[in-house]
Amino acid sequence: MARIRVRIARVPSVLALSLSAALVLTATACGSDKADSADTSTSGQKNDDAPVVVATTTWEGAFAKAAGAKDVKVIVPSSAQHAPDYDPKPSDLTAIADADFVLYAPFEPYAEKIKEAAGSDAKLVEVGLDNDADKASAEVARLGKLFGTEDAAAKWDTSFKSEYGTLQKELKEAWPDGKAPAVVAQVFSVWSAKMAGAEVSGTYGPEAVTAKKLSDLAKKKPAYVFDNVHMTTGKVLPDSGAKQVEIVNYPGKDLDLLAVYKNAADTIKNALAS
């Protein structure tokens, strides 16, 4: 793939970047000022035939890795508590100069400004961040076609579907009394309830949960609340007797998308067993 290397020359404009706190969705837990870098190549050398991908968060980065990208760098640190609120610094943007693709989500409008400020000619790619199994498979396939790594994406998808089926079976075997659990779920955690085969009787979020909404959810008499750890507001139904289960959506620094499903399954199985 032909690639134009452009030296960053507009750093001052980057200093004006800030993200709206009104944006929703999130990343993982807090702190570093430097961008994470995940080189997934086995040799440690950059492969000139493979695309260089810069992702705004580990979630986009994990989709890119699953799709077959070998050189993936992440702008927002995996330790950031709330990705849309992260304010990129000039030092975070140096990787974009060498990127072939910059991956971002619709709720991250700063991605295009980052590209413009860095002066890169990288292709901006909007990624549909949803851990629903069918949607994740489709998005990985789309990225693989875009990157020219279709075979790697297809191989990942085969492994993913096999593992996902195993997790579904294990979760079904963990149902209390052999019955599908009744669940209310935060909208970005519905995928985990679906994986568990739960009966989703209601959802909430991403907007603030009103008193009426809480009353309506309580009337559903769920056994469990599948919350979103990145957007949690504490106990959702504190007086209902429902057990709250915190679901993690974002991959870690290793950009292992499959680990998100395995970790969620372990969390749910532990909740069902206790």
N, C-alpha and C positions, 0 to 999 in steps of 0.2 A: 504493500500500500504506500503510495507516495505521501510524503509528509513534509510540511513546511515548518521549519523551526523558527520561531519568532521570539526575539528577546523582549522581556517585559519592560515596557517603557512608560506605563501610565499608572504607576503605583499610587500617586497622590489621590487619584479618583477613587481608588479602592477604599480609602479611609472613610469615605462617606457612606459606605455600605452598612446597613443595619437591617435586621429582620423584624418584621412586625410580630409583637407578642400575641396578636390576634390569630396568627396562623395556628392551625391545629396539626396534630400528629407529633411524633416525637422520635427521639433516639434513645441511646442507652446511657448509663449513669455517669457522672460528672468529671470534669476537668482539665485537660491539657490545652495549651495554646497552639501546639504544633499539629499539622495534619498527619493523620495516620497514613502509612504506606504499606500496602500489602502486595508484594511481588510473589505471584503464585507459580512462577516458572520453577522447574526442577533443577535447572542448571545454575540459576542465579544470574544468568546473562539475559539481556533483553533480546527477544526474538524479533528480528526486523520484519518477518512475515506476519506477525501477529499485531493486532491493534493495541495502541497504548490508550488505556481508558482511565479517565478521572471521574470519580463518582462523588456526589456531594456527601452521602452518608454511607455507612456500612450496608444499609439495606439495598441501595442501588448497586453497591460494589459486589454484594453477594449474588445478585442476579447476573451481573456481568461475569463473575467467576464461574457460575453454573453454566453460562452460555458458552464458555470456552476461552474467555479472555485470559491471557497469561500475565499481563502487566497491568495491574489495577491499583490505583492510588485513590485515597479517600481524603476529602477536604475536611469535613467535620470530624473531630476526634471521636473514636468509639466511646470515650468516657464522657462525652457531652450529655448532660441531663435532658436537654430539649433541643433537638437539632435545628428546628426552624428559628430559634432565638440566638443561635450562634452567630457571632459577628466575625466573618473572615478577615484575617489580617494579611498584609502584603506577603509575609513569609509563607502563608498557606497557599498562595496562588502560583508559586513558581512552577509547580508540576504542570499547570495547564498549558504552558508554552510548548510542551512536547506532546500534548494529547491529540489523538485522532478523534476521540469521542468524549464528550462531557455528558454524563448521565445525571438527571435531576428528576424531581417529582413536581407535579402541578402546584403543590402547596409550598414550593421553594422558588419563588419568582426571582430570587437573587442569583440563581445559577446563570441566567443570561447576562446579567450585569457583571458577574465574575468573568465570564468569557470576554466580554467587551473590554473590561478594564485590563485584562491580561494581554489583549491583542492577539489572541490565538485564533487560528482558522479552524479549530476543531468543530466537528459536527455536534450540535446540541441534540440530545435524545431524551424525550420525556418518557419516564418509566412508570408503568402502572404498579404501584406498590400495594400488593394485596397477597396475603399468604393463603388465600383460598387455593386449594390444590390445582384445580383446573385452570384458574387464572394464572397461577405461577408457572405452570407448564407451558401455557401459551406465550407468556412473556419471555421466558427463557428461549423458546424456539424462535421468537421474533428477533431477539437480540443476536442469537446465533447466526441467523440469516444475514443480519445487518453487518456483523463482524466478519462474516465469511468462515465461521466456525460451526457450521451446522452439524457436523458429525459429533463434535464434542458435546454440543447442546443435546443432541438426541441420546447420546450415551448417558449423560447426567439424568435426563428425564426417565430413561428406563430404570436406572438405579433408584431414582426418587419414587417412582410409582410403586416399585417393589417394596421399598421401605415404608412408604405411606400405608400400603395395604397391611403390612405387618403391624404397624402402630394402631391402625383401626381395629384389627382383630384383638390385640392386647387390651385395648381400651374397652371393647365390648365385653371381653371376659371379666373386666374389672367392675362392670355395672353392679351396684348394690342389689342383691336379690334377683339378679338377672334381668332387671328392668332399666330401660333407658332413663337416665336422670333428667329431671326437669330443671332447665337452666334459663336465666336471663343473662344477657351478654352485652358488654360494651360493643358498639358497632364494629370496631376494629379487632375484636376478639371472637367474632362469630365463627371465623374459620376454624378455631380450635374446638368450638362446640360441635361443629359439623364433623370434624375429624373424630371426635369422641362418640358420635352417633347420638348426641343428646337431643332432647326435645326442647327447642328454643321457644319459650313462651312469651318472650319480650326482649326488647333491646333498648339501650339508652346511649346518649352521647351522639356526636362529640360535644354538643352544646351542654351548658350547665343543666344538671338534673333538677327540675322544679319539684315542689312539694306534691303537686298533682301527679307528676310522672312517678315519683316514688310510691305514692299511694296506689297507682295503677299497677306498678310492678309487684308490690307487696301482695296485691289481690291474686296474682298469678300463683302465689305460694310455691315459689321455686325452691328446690333443695340446694341449688348452687348459684352463685353469681360469678360469671367469668369476666373479671375486670381486665383493664389494660394497664399494665404496670407503668407505662410511659405517660399516662394521662389520669392516673388515679386521683381521686379526691377523698380518699379514705373509705371507710366502711359505707357501702352503698345502701344496704338494707339492714341496719344494725339491730333492729328489734324483730326481725322476721324469722330468725333461726336459720336463715340461708347461710351456707358456708361460702366465703369469698375466696376465689382462686385467682391469683395474679398471673396473667399471661404476658410473656415477653414477645414482642414482634420483631425487634431488630437483632440481626446477627452480631456476633462479636468481631473483634479485630481480625480474626482468621477468615472472615467472610464466608463462613460455612452456612449456607442457607438450610441445608437439611438438618443441621443441629437445632434450628429453631423449632422444628416439628418434634424432634426427639425430646428436647427439653420440655416443651409444652405437654407432651404425652406423659412424661415422668411426673410433672407437676400435677396433672389431672388425676393420674393413677394414685398418687399419694393422697390427694384430697378425697377420692372415692373410697379409699381404704380406711380412712381415719374417722 
